Amino acid sequence: MKYRTKWVVLALCSLTIVMGIFLVGTQSYFNNKEIENASDQCYEIGGTPEVESDFLAMNYSFECQTDEGSE
């Protein structure tokens, strides 16, 4: 391979890795913001949020537990 071809391949691989890291980070950030917003809304109605998430909050489940029968 020529020097220029190796440089182009290396640049494309590096760009792909950086973009992948950026996309994963962005997804994690917005999922965390969504969980935070849902938790705040749960607290506003007097509930207790229950959140289960995996690494970097890429997948999560959310449930708001309220005491409906305590009036």
C-alpha positions in Angstrom: 0.0 0.0 0.0 1.1 3.5 -0.7 1.8 5.9 2.2 -1.2 8.1 1.2 -3.6 5.1 1.1 -2.5 4.0 4.6 -3.0 7.5 5.9 -6.5 7.7 4.4 -7.4 4.3 5.9 -6.1 5.2 9.3 -7.9 8.6 9.2 -11.2 6.9 8.3 -10.8 4.3 11.0 -10.0 7.0 13.6 -13.0 9.1 12.5 -15.3 6.0 12.7 -14.1 5.3 16.3 -14.5 8.9 17.4 -18.0 9.1 15.9 -19.0 5.9 17.6 -17.8 7.1 21.0 -19.6 10.4 20.4 -22.9 8.7 19.5 -22.7 6.4 22.5 -22.0 9.3 24.8 -24.8 11.4 23.3 -27.3 8.5 23.7 -26.2 7.9 27.3 -26.5 11.7 28.1 -30.0 12.0 26.8 -31.2 8.8 28.4 -29.9 10.1 31.8 -31.7 13.4 31.2 -34.9 11.5 30.4 -34.6 9.4 33.6 -33.9 12.6 35.6 -37.0 14.3 34.1 -39.2 11.3 34.7 -38.0 11.0 38.3 -38.7 14.7 38.9 -42.2 14.3 37.6 -42.7 11.2 39.8 -41.6 13.2 42.9 -44.0 16.0 42.0 -47.0 13.6 42.3 -45.7 12.2 45.5 -44.3 9.0 44.2 -41.0 7.1 44.4 -39.2 6.4 41.2 -37.7 3.0 40.6 -35.1 2.9 37.9 -33.2 -0.1 36.6 -30.5 0.7 34.1 -27.5 -1.1 32.5 -24.1 0.3 31.8 -24.2 3.9 30.6 -28.0 3.8 30.9 -28.3 2.5 27.3 -31.3 0.4 28.4 -33.4 1.2 31.3 -36.8 0.6 32.9 -38.7 3.2 34.9 -41.6 2.9 37.3 -43.2 5.4 39.6 -44.6 3.9 42.8 -47.4 5.9 44.5 -49.5 5.3 47.6 -52.9 5.7 46.0 -54.8 4.1 49.0 -53.4 6.3 51.7 -55.9 9.2 51.5 
